[in-house]
Every structure is written in structure tokens, then in C-alpha cells.
Amino acid sequence: MKRKLKIEQILSENFFDAFCDVKDVSFKHKGHLGYKEGEETHFEISIISDRFIKLTRIERHRLLNSLLENEFNNGLHAISYNLLTKSEV
């Protein structure tokens, strides 16, 4: 299974009532550290969920990093997050 699909599956299981958008932006990092030709290594993830209420920005990032830990351990290099509550949109 492609990494993008794995990430989407993990997010849908944990944020079933949220807007989630996962973009593979690996092509933007060609020639950079962590880039591997033909692999999905860099992503941009946007989530709008009230699950983030009362969580700081760093707590939101830590939550996502913990959910995606297995992917980071298996070649995922970097993710840019945009994690908002519905009232922050």
C-alpha cells in the first residue's frame, strides 16, 4: 500500500468526523536530505477537527507524530501540518 493511502487510513480512523487533506509533496524536495527517488517521503497534512480544542500547537503536532510513528520509522522523512479546530478556520 502506498504511504499516502496508509496515512489517510490512519487519519480517517482517528479523525472520522474531521476534514483531512493529505498531499504528497516529495517532488518538491528532490535533491534534499531525506528525498528518495520514487518514494513518498514528504507530506503536507491539513486537518480541521474539534479534537484539537484545548491542545496547543505543539500538542497537536505530537498527537499526529505519535499516530504516524510507524511511518516515520519506515522512511517518512517530513510532514508539514496545518491543524485547526472548526472555530479557527
Secondary structure, DSSP 8 states (H G I E B T S, - for coil): --HHHHHHHHHHHH-TTSEEEEEE-GGGGTTSTT--TTS--EEEEEEE-GGGTT--HHHHHHHHHHHTHHHHTTT--EEEEEEE-GGG-
